[in-house]
Protein backbone atom coordinates (compact mmCIF):
# COMPACT_ATOMS: atom_id res chain seq x y z
CA UNK A 1 0.00 0.00 0.00
CA UNK A 2 1.07 3.56 -0.57
CA UNK A 3 1.97 6.26 1.89
CA UNK A 4 1.03 9.53 0.28
CA UNK A 5 0.72 11.63 3.43
CA UNK A 6 3.15 11.19 6.25
CA UNK A 7 5.06 13.32 8.63
CA UNK A 8 6.55 15.28 5.82
CA UNK A 9 3.66 15.50 3.52
CA UNK A 10 3.52 15.09 5.07
CA UNK A 11 4.43 15.58 4.93
CA UNK A 12 4.96 11.38 4.54
CA UNK A 13 2.87 12.90 1.10
CA UNK A 14 3.66 11.89 1.55
CA UNK A 15 3.37 8.76 0.61
CA UNK A 16 2.79 10.26 1.18
CA UNK A 17 2.36 9.26 2.08
CA UNK A 18 3.15 10.86 1.69
CA UNK A 19 3.94 9.79 2.93
CA UNK A 20 2.14 9.92 8.14
CA UNK A 21 3.07 9.45 12.33
CA UNK A 22 1.91 5.81 12.28
CA UNK A 23 3.91 2.67 11.60
CA UNK A 24 2.80 -0.87 10.95
CA UNK A 25 3.05 -3.58 13.59
CA UNK A 26 1.89 -7.19 13.81
CA UNK A 27 -1.52 -7.47 15.45
CA UNK A 28 -1.43 -9.84 18.43
CA UNK A 29 -5.00 -11.06 18.38
CA UNK A 30 -6.55 -14.38 19.25
CA UNK A 31 -6.35 -17.03 16.60
CA UNK A 32 -9.44 -17.24 14.42
CA UNK A 33 -10.57 -17.67 10.86
CA UNK A 34 -8.51 -16.00 8.14
CA UNK A 35 -9.67 -12.42 7.60
CA UNK A 36 -9.88 -10.89 4.12
CA UNK A 37 -7.74 -13.25 2.08
CA UNK A 38 -9.09 -11.76 -1.16
CA UNK A 39 -7.47 -9.39 -3.64
CA UNK A 40 -9.02 -6.16 -2.29
CA UNK A 41 -7.77 -4.48 0.88
CA UNK A 42 -8.74 -1.37 2.85
CA UNK A 43 -6.68 1.11 4.83
CA UNK A 44 -8.30 3.88 6.89
CA UNK A 45 -6.93 6.34 9.43
CA UNK A 46 -7.78 9.48 11.34
CA UNK A 47 -5.16 11.70 12.96
CA UNK A 48 -5.51 14.59 15.41
CA UNK A 49 -2.90 17.34 15.63
CA UNK A 50 -2.33 21.04 16.26
CA UNK A 51 -0.08 21.79 13.28
CA UNK A 52 0.19 20.85 9.62
CA UNK A 53 3.34 21.38 7.57
CA UNK A 54 3.61 20.06 4.02
CA UNK A 55 7.23 19.28 3.19
CA UNK A 56 8.29 21.91 5.69
CA UNK A 57 5.89 24.56 4.35
CA UNK A 58 3.54 25.85 7.06
CA UNK A 59 -0.16 25.28 6.43
CA UNK A 60 -1.52 25.66 9.97
CA UNK A 61 -0.10 25.76 13.48
CA UNK A 62 -3.04 26.88 15.61
CA UNK A 63 -6.46 25.54 16.49
CA UNK A 64 -7.41 21.87 16.16
CA UNK A 65 -6.80 19.76 13.06
CA UNK A 66 -8.43 16.47 12.03
CA UNK A 67 -6.89 14.51 9.14
CA UNK A 68 -8.81 11.43 7.92
CA UNK A 69 -7.65 9.18 5.08
CA UNK A 70 -9.04 6.22 3.15
CA UNK A 71 -7.32 3.92 0.66
CA UNK A 72 -8.48 0.86 -1.30
CA UNK A 73 -5.88 -1.52 -2.71
CA UNK A 74 -6.14 -4.36 -5.19
CA UNK A 75 -3.69 -7.16 -5.97
CA UNK A 76 -3.26 -7.20 -9.75
CA UNK A 77 -0.53 -9.70 -10.62
CA UNK A 78 2.04 -11.93 -8.97
CA UNK A 79 4.70 -14.40 -10.07
CA UNK A 80 8.04 -15.59 -8.69
CA UNK A 81 9.83 -12.36 -9.61
CA UNK A 82 7.27 -9.59 -9.13
CA UNK A 83 4.02 -8.62 -7.42
CA UNK A 84 1.97 -5.71 -8.75
CA UNK A 85 -0.79 -3.95 -6.83
CA UNK A 86 -2.86 -0.85 -7.43
CA UNK A 87 -4.52 1.61 -5.11
CA UNK A 88 -6.77 4.66 -5.01
CA UNK A 89 -7.29 6.89 -2.02
CA UNK A 90 -8.03 10.25 -0.47
CA UNK A 91 -6.51 12.25 2.39
CA UNK A 92 -8.13 15.30 4.01
CA UNK A 93 -7.37 18.05 6.49
CA UNK A 94 -10.05 19.89 8.50
CA UNK A 95 -9.06 22.97 10.55
CA UNK A 96 -10.88 24.95 13.25
CA UNK A 97 -8.87 28.15 12.69
CA UNK A 98 -11.24 30.35 10.66
CA UNK A 99 -8.56 32.95 9.93
CA UNK A 100 -6.62 30.40 7.90
CA UNK A 101 -9.55 28.59 6.28
CA UNK A 102 -11.81 31.55 5.48
CA UNK A 103 -14.57 30.05 7.58
CA UNK A 104 -14.61 26.72 5.70
CA UNK A 105 -12.96 24.06 7.90
CA UNK A 106 -12.29 21.73 4.93
CA UNK A 107 -8.79 22.96 4.17
CA UNK A 108 -7.40 20.27 1.87
CA UNK A 109 -8.43 17.13 -0.01
CA UNK A 110 -5.84 15.01 -1.81
CA UNK A 111 -6.98 12.34 -4.25
CA UNK A 112 -4.42 9.85 -5.54
CA UNK A 113 -4.05 6.70 -7.60
CA UNK A 114 -1.01 4.52 -8.11
CA UNK A 115 0.77 1.25 -8.74
CA UNK A 116 3.28 -0.59 -6.56
CA UNK A 117 5.83 -3.07 -7.93
CA UNK A 118 7.42 -5.40 -5.38
CA UNK A 119 10.52 -7.13 -6.70
CA UNK A 120 13.07 -9.49 -5.09
CA UNK A 121 15.57 -8.41 -2.43
CA UNK A 122 12.98 -6.28 -0.63
CA UNK A 123 12.80 -3.52 -3.24
CA UNK A 124 9.51 -1.75 -3.89
CA UNK A 125 8.81 0.84 -6.61
CA UNK A 126 5.73 3.03 -6.27
CA UNK A 127 4.28 5.29 -9.01
CA UNK A 128 1.46 7.66 -8.07
CA UNK A 129 -0.57 10.59 -9.41
CA UNK A 130 -1.72 13.05 -6.72
CA UNK A 131 -4.20 15.92 -7.02
CA UNK A 132 -3.95 18.40 -4.14
CA UNK A 133 -7.26 20.29 -3.88
CA UNK A 134 -8.29 23.18 -1.64
CA UNK A 135 -12.08 22.83 -1.01
CA UNK A 136 -12.34 26.23 0.69
CA UNK A 137 -10.82 27.84 -2.42
CA UNK A 138 -12.68 25.62 -4.87
CA UNK A 139 -9.59 24.73 -6.91
CA UNK A 140 -6.63 22.41 -7.17
CA UNK A 141 -3.36 24.04 -6.19
CA UNK A 142 -1.01 21.31 -7.45
CA UNK A 143 -0.85 18.03 -9.33
CA UNK A 144 2.10 15.68 -8.88
CA UNK A 145 3.65 12.52 -10.23
CA UNK A 146 5.48 10.75 -7.39
CA UNK A 147 8.09 8.03 -7.78
CA UNK A 148 9.16 6.24 -4.59
CA UNK A 149 11.79 3.51 -4.25
CA UNK A 150 11.92 1.77 -0.87
CA UNK A 151 13.99 -1.05 0.54
CA UNK A 152 12.98 -3.54 3.21
CA UNK A 153 16.34 -4.32 4.81
CA UNK A 154 14.95 -6.46 7.64
CA UNK A 155 16.49 -9.61 6.09
CA UNK A 156 19.92 -7.96 6.43
CA UNK A 157 19.59 -6.03 9.69
CA UNK A 158 16.80 -7.81 11.56
CA UNK A 159 15.43 -5.66 14.40
CA UNK A 160 17.81 -2.84 13.39
CA UNK A 161 16.24 -2.46 9.95
CA UNK A 162 16.08 1.16 8.75
CA UNK A 163 13.61 0.71 5.86
CA UNK A 164 15.09 3.51 3.72
CA UNK A 165 13.26 5.18 0.85
CA UNK A 166 13.76 7.86 -1.80
CA UNK A 167 10.88 9.95 -3.15
CA UNK A 168 10.98 12.13 -6.26
CA UNK A 169 7.95 14.37 -6.81
CA UNK A 170 7.36 16.10 -10.15
CA UNK A 171 4.74 18.86 -10.17
CA UNK A 172 2.91 18.74 -13.50
CA UNK A 173 0.49 21.59 -12.77
CA UNK A 174 0.41 24.29 -10.11
CA UNK A 175 2.81 24.44 -7.18
CA UNK A 176 2.68 23.42 -3.52
CA UNK A 177 4.86 26.38 -2.55
CA UNK A 178 2.29 28.83 -3.92
CA UNK A 179 4.51 30.60 -6.46
CA UNK A 180 2.69 29.14 -9.46
CA UNK A 181 5.80 27.56 -10.99
CA UNK A 182 5.83 23.76 -11.05
CA UNK A 183 8.94 22.25 -9.50
CA UNK A 184 10.72 19.05 -8.52
CA UNK A 185 11.09 17.80 -4.95
CA UNK A 186 13.36 15.12 -3.45
CA UNK A 187 12.93 13.35 -0.12
CA UNK A 188 15.18 10.78 1.56
CA UNK A 189 14.08 9.00 4.70
CA UNK A 190 14.13 5.98 6.98
CA UNK A 191 11.69 4.44 9.47
CA UNK A 192 13.40 2.43 12.20
CA UNK A 193 10.93 0.51 14.40
CA UNK A 194 11.38 -1.71 17.45
CA UNK A 195 8.96 -3.53 19.74
CA UNK A 196 9.74 -2.15 23.19
CA UNK A 197 7.01 -3.89 25.17
CA UNK A 198 6.14 -7.51 24.46
CA UNK A 199 2.57 -8.46 25.21
CA UNK A 200 0.21 -11.08 23.86
CA UNK A 201 -2.57 -8.56 23.30
CA UNK A 202 -1.05 -5.07 23.55
CA UNK A 203 2.58 -4.93 22.45
CA UNK A 204 4.02 -1.45 21.99
CA UNK A 205 6.17 -0.63 18.97
CA UNK A 206 8.23 2.56 18.83
CA UNK A 207 9.32 3.89 15.46
CA UNK A 208 11.71 6.73 14.62
CA UNK A 209 10.87 8.07 11.15
CA UNK A 210 13.47 10.47 9.75
CA UNK A 211 12.99 12.52 6.57
CA UNK A 212 15.06 15.14 4.75
CA UNK A 213 13.46 17.24 2.00
CA UNK A 214 15.18 19.10 -0.83
CA UNK A 215 14.04 21.46 -3.55
CA UNK A 216 15.61 20.16 -6.75
CA UNK A 217 14.18 22.59 -9.30
CA UNK A 218 11.87 25.57 -8.76
CA UNK A 219 10.74 24.37 -5.35
CA UNK A 220 10.55 26.36 -2.09
CA UNK A 221 9.89 29.55 -4.00
CA UNK A 222 12.59 28.75 -6.53
CA UNK A 223 15.30 28.61 -3.85
CA UNK A 224 16.48 25.05 -4.26
CA UNK A 225 18.43 23.03 -1.72
CA UNK A 226 17.68 21.73 1.78
CA UNK A 227 14.13 22.53 2.84
CA UNK A 228 13.65 20.66 6.11
CA UNK A 229 14.78 17.85 8.39
CA UNK A 230 12.18 15.87 10.33
CA UNK A 231 12.76 13.45 13.21
CA UNK A 232 9.88 11.85 15.08
CA UNK A 233 9.25 9.29 17.81
CA UNK A 234 5.98 7.37 17.50
CA UNK A 235 4.46 4.71 19.73
CA UNK A 236 1.79 2.31 18.46
CA UNK A 237 -0.23 -0.53 19.93
CA UNK A 238 -2.98 -2.76 18.48
CA UNK A 239 -6.55 -2.31 19.69
CA UNK A 240 -6.94 -6.02 20.36
CA UNK A 241 -10.30 -5.66 22.09
CA UNK A 242 -11.85 -5.14 18.63
CA UNK A 243 -12.72 -8.53 17.10
CA UNK A 244 -10.47 -9.63 14.25
CA UNK A 245 -13.39 -9.94 11.83
CA UNK A 246 -13.64 -6.13 11.92
CA UNK A 247 -10.06 -5.71 10.72
CA UNK A 248 -6.79 -4.86 12.43
CA UNK A 249 -7.07 -1.66 14.45
CA UNK A 250 -4.25 0.26 16.13
CA UNK A 251 -3.71 3.49 18.05
CA UNK A 252 -0.63 5.70 17.88
CA UNK A 253 0.80 8.88 19.36
CA UNK A 254 4.02 10.71 18.72
CA UNK A 255 6.14 13.83 18.63
CA UNK A 256 7.82 15.22 15.53
CA UNK A 257 10.62 17.79 15.57
CA UNK A 258 10.62 19.68 12.28
CA UNK A 259 13.61 21.87 11.44
CA UNK A 260 12.96 24.22 8.51
CA UNK A 261 15.57 26.13 6.57
CA UNK A 262 14.78 29.68 5.49
CA UNK A 263 13.66 28.29 2.14
CA UNK A 264 10.70 26.49 3.67
CA UNK A 265 10.17 28.79 6.67
CA UNK A 266 9.82 31.98 4.61
CA UNK A 267 7.02 30.45 2.56
CA UNK A 268 4.90 29.68 5.60
CA UNK A 269 5.79 32.76 7.64
CA UNK A 270 3.76 35.06 5.39
CA UNK A 271 0.59 33.13 6.24
CA UNK A 272 1.30 31.65 9.64
CA UNK A 273 4.01 32.73 12.02
CA UNK A 274 6.51 29.90 12.39
CA UNK A 275 9.94 29.40 13.83
CA UNK A 276 12.81 27.40 12.40
CA UNK A 277 12.10 24.54 14.83
CA UNK A 278 8.52 23.32 15.10
CA UNK A 279 7.40 20.57 17.51
CA UNK A 280 4.31 18.71 16.32
CA UNK A 281 2.20 16.38 18.45
CA UNK A 282 -0.09 13.87 16.77
CA UNK A 283 -2.34 10.98 17.81
CA UNK A 284 -4.41 8.71 15.65
CA UNK A 285 -6.33 5.51 15.01
CA UNK A 286 -5.89 3.30 11.96
CA UNK A 287 -7.64 0.32 10.40
CA UNK A 288 -6.23 -2.29 8.05
CA UNK A 289 -8.53 -4.86 6.46
matplotlib code that plots the C-alpha trace (Angstrom):
import matplotlib.pyplot as plt

x = [0.0, 1.1, 2.0, 1.0, 0.7, 3.2, 5.1, 6.6, 3.7, 3.5, 4.4, 5.0, 2.9, 3.7, 3.4, 2.8, 2.4, 3.2, 3.9, 2.1, 3.1, 1.9, 3.9, 2.8, 3.0, 1.9, -1.5, -1.4, -5.0, -6.5, -6.4, -9.4, -10.6, -8.5, -9.7, -9.9, -7.7, -9.1, -7.5, -9.0, -7.8, -8.7, -6.7, -8.3, -6.9, -7.8, -5.2, -5.5, -2.9, -2.3, -0.1, 0.2, 3.3, 3.6, 7.2, 8.3, 5.9, 3.5, -0.2, -1.5, -0.1, -3.0, -6.5, -7.4, -6.8, -8.4, -6.9, -8.8, -7.7, -9.0, -7.3, -8.5, -5.9, -6.1, -3.7, -3.3, -0.5, 2.0, 4.7, 8.0, 9.8, 7.3, 4.0, 2.0, -0.8, -2.9, -4.5, -6.8, -7.3, -8.0, -6.5, -8.1, -7.4, -10.1, -9.1, -10.9, -8.9, -11.2, -8.6, -6.6, -9.6, -11.8, -14.6, -14.6, -13.0, -12.3, -8.8, -7.4, -8.4, -5.8, -7.0, -4.4, -4.1, -1.0, 0.8, 3.3, 5.8, 7.4, 10.5, 13.1, 15.6, 13.0, 12.8, 9.5, 8.8, 5.7, 4.3, 1.5, -0.6, -1.7, -4.2, -3.9, -7.3, -8.3, -12.1, -12.3, -10.8, -12.7, -9.6, -6.6, -3.4, -1.0, -0.9, 2.1, 3.6, 5.5, 8.1, 9.2, 11.8, 11.9, 14.0, 13.0, 16.3, 14.9, 16.5, 19.9, 19.6, 16.8, 15.4, 17.8, 16.2, 16.1, 13.6, 15.1, 13.3, 13.8, 10.9, 11.0, 8.0, 7.4, 4.7, 2.9, 0.5, 0.4, 2.8, 2.7, 4.9, 2.3, 4.5, 2.7, 5.8, 5.8, 8.9, 10.7, 11.1, 13.4, 12.9, 15.2, 14.1, 14.1, 11.7, 13.4, 10.9, 11.4, 9.0, 9.7, 7.0, 6.1, 2.6, 0.2, -2.6, -1.1, 2.6, 4.0, 6.2, 8.2, 9.3, 11.7, 10.9, 13.5, 13.0, 15.1, 13.5, 15.2, 14.0, 15.6, 14.2, 11.9, 10.7, 10.5, 9.9, 12.6, 15.3, 16.5, 18.4, 17.7, 14.1, 13.6, 14.8, 12.2, 12.8, 9.9, 9.2, 6.0, 4.5, 1.8, -0.2, -3.0, -6.5, -6.9, -10.3, -11.9, -12.7, -10.5, -13.4, -13.6, -10.1, -6.8, -7.1, -4.2, -3.7, -0.6, 0.8, 4.0, 6.1, 7.8, 10.6, 10.6, 13.6, 13.0, 15.6, 14.8, 13.7, 10.7, 10.2, 9.8, 7.0, 4.9, 5.8, 3.8, 0.6, 1.3, 4.0, 6.5, 9.9, 12.8, 12.1, 8.5, 7.4, 4.3, 2.2, -0.1, -2.3, -4.4, -6.3, -5.9, -7.6, -6.2, -8.5]
y = [0.0, 3.6, 6.3, 9.5, 11.6, 11.2, 13.3, 15.3, 15.5, 15.1, 15.6, 11.4, 12.9, 11.9, 8.8, 10.3, 9.3, 10.9, 9.8, 9.9, 9.4, 5.8, 2.7, -0.9, -3.6, -7.2, -7.5, -9.8, -11.1, -14.4, -17.0, -17.2, -17.7, -16.0, -12.4, -10.9, -13.3, -11.8, -9.4, -6.2, -4.5, -1.4, 1.1, 3.9, 6.3, 9.5, 11.7, 14.6, 17.3, 21.0, 21.8, 20.8, 21.4, 20.1, 19.3, 21.9, 24.6, 25.8, 25.3, 25.7, 25.8, 26.9, 25.5, 21.9, 19.8, 16.5, 14.5, 11.4, 9.2, 6.2, 3.9, 0.9, -1.5, -4.4, -7.2, -7.2, -9.7, -11.9, -14.4, -15.6, -12.4, -9.6, -8.6, -5.7, -4.0, -0.9, 1.6, 4.7, 6.9, 10.3, 12.3, 15.3, 18.1, 19.9, 23.0, 24.9, 28.2, 30.4, 33.0, 30.4, 28.6, 31.6, 30.1, 26.7, 24.1, 21.7, 23.0, 20.3, 17.1, 15.0, 12.3, 9.8, 6.7, 4.5, 1.3, -0.6, -3.1, -5.4, -7.1, -9.5, -8.4, -6.3, -3.5, -1.7, 0.8, 3.0, 5.3, 7.7, 10.6, 13.0, 15.9, 18.4, 20.3, 23.2, 22.8, 26.2, 27.8, 25.6, 24.7, 22.4, 24.0, 21.3, 18.0, 15.7, 12.5, 10.8, 8.0, 6.2, 3.5, 1.8, -1.1, -3.5, -4.3, -6.5, -9.6, -8.0, -6.0, -7.8, -5.7, -2.8, -2.5, 1.2, 0.7, 3.5, 5.2, 7.9, 10.0, 12.1, 14.4, 16.1, 18.9, 18.7, 21.6, 24.3, 24.4, 23.4, 26.4, 28.8, 30.6, 29.1, 27.6, 23.8, 22.3, 19.1, 17.8, 15.1, 13.3, 10.8, 9.0, 6.0, 4.4, 2.4, 0.5, -1.7, -3.5, -2.2, -3.9, -7.5, -8.5, -11.1, -8.6, -5.1, -4.9, -1.5, -0.6, 2.6, 3.9, 6.7, 8.1, 10.5, 12.5, 15.1, 17.2, 19.1, 21.5, 20.2, 22.6, 25.6, 24.4, 26.4, 29.6, 28.7, 28.6, 25.1, 23.0, 21.7, 22.5, 20.7, 17.8, 15.9, 13.4, 11.9, 9.3, 7.4, 4.7, 2.3, -0.5, -2.8, -2.3, -6.0, -5.7, -5.1, -8.5, -9.6, -9.9, -6.1, -5.7, -4.9, -1.7, 0.3, 3.5, 5.7, 8.9, 10.7, 13.8, 15.2, 17.8, 19.7, 21.9, 24.2, 26.1, 29.7, 28.3, 26.5, 28.8, 32.0, 30.4, 29.7, 32.8, 35.1, 33.1, 31.6, 32.7, 29.9, 29.4, 27.4, 24.5, 23.3, 20.6, 18.7, 16.4, 13.9, 11.0, 8.7, 5.5, 3.3, 0.3, -2.3, -4.9]
z = [0.0, -0.6, 1.9, 0.3, 3.4, 6.2, 8.6, 5.8, 3.5, 5.1, 4.9, 4.5, 1.1, 1.6, 0.6, 1.2, 2.1, 1.7, 2.9, 8.1, 12.3, 12.3, 11.6, 10.9, 13.6, 13.8, 15.5, 18.4, 18.4, 19.3, 16.6, 14.4, 10.9, 8.1, 7.6, 4.1, 2.1, -1.2, -3.6, -2.3, 0.9, 2.8, 4.8, 6.9, 9.4, 11.3, 13.0, 15.4, 15.6, 16.3, 13.3, 9.6, 7.6, 4.0, 3.2, 5.7, 4.3, 7.1, 6.4, 10.0, 13.5, 15.6, 16.5, 16.2, 13.1, 12.0, 9.1, 7.9, 5.1, 3.2, 0.7, -1.3, -2.7, -5.2, -6.0, -9.8, -10.6, -9.0, -10.1, -8.7, -9.6, -9.1, -7.4, -8.7, -6.8, -7.4, -5.1, -5.0, -2.0, -0.5, 2.4, 4.0, 6.5, 8.5, 10.6, 13.3, 12.7, 10.7, 9.9, 7.9, 6.3, 5.5, 7.6, 5.7, 7.9, 4.9, 4.2, 1.9, 0.0, -1.8, -4.3, -5.5, -7.6, -8.1, -8.7, -6.6, -7.9, -5.4, -6.7, -5.1, -2.4, -0.6, -3.2, -3.9, -6.6, -6.3, -9.0, -8.1, -9.4, -6.7, -7.0, -4.1, -3.9, -1.6, -1.0, 0.7, -2.4, -4.9, -6.9, -7.2, -6.2, -7.4, -9.3, -8.9, -10.2, -7.4, -7.8, -4.6, -4.3, -0.9, 0.5, 3.2, 4.8, 7.6, 6.1, 6.4, 9.7, 11.6, 14.4, 13.4, 9.9, 8.8, 5.9, 3.7, 0.8, -1.8, -3.2, -6.3, -6.8, -10.1, -10.2, -13.5, -12.8, -10.1, -7.2, -3.5, -2.6, -3.9, -6.5, -9.5, -11.0, -11.1, -9.5, -8.5, -5.0, -3.5, -0.1, 1.6, 4.7, 7.0, 9.5, 12.2, 14.4, 17.5, 19.7, 23.2, 25.2, 24.5, 25.2, 23.9, 23.3, 23.6, 22.4, 22.0, 19.0, 18.8, 15.5, 14.6, 11.1, 9.8, 6.6, 4.8, 2.0, -0.8, -3.5, -6.8, -9.3, -8.8, -5.4, -2.1, -4.0, -6.5, -3.9, -4.3, -1.7, 1.8, 2.8, 6.1, 8.4, 10.3, 13.2, 15.1, 17.8, 17.5, 19.7, 18.5, 19.9, 18.5, 19.7, 20.4, 22.1, 18.6, 17.1, 14.3, 11.8, 11.9, 10.7, 12.4, 14.5, 16.1, 18.0, 17.9, 19.4, 18.7, 18.6, 15.5, 15.6, 12.3, 11.4, 8.5, 6.6, 5.5, 2.1, 3.7, 6.7, 4.6, 2.6, 5.6, 7.6, 5.4, 6.2, 9.6, 12.0, 12.4, 13.8, 12.4, 14.8, 15.1, 17.5, 16.3, 18.5, 16.8, 17.8, 15.7, 15.0, 12.0, 10.4, 8.1, 6.5]

ax = plt.figure().add_subplot(projection="3d")
ax.plot(x, y, z, "-o")
ax.set_aspect("equal")
plt.show()
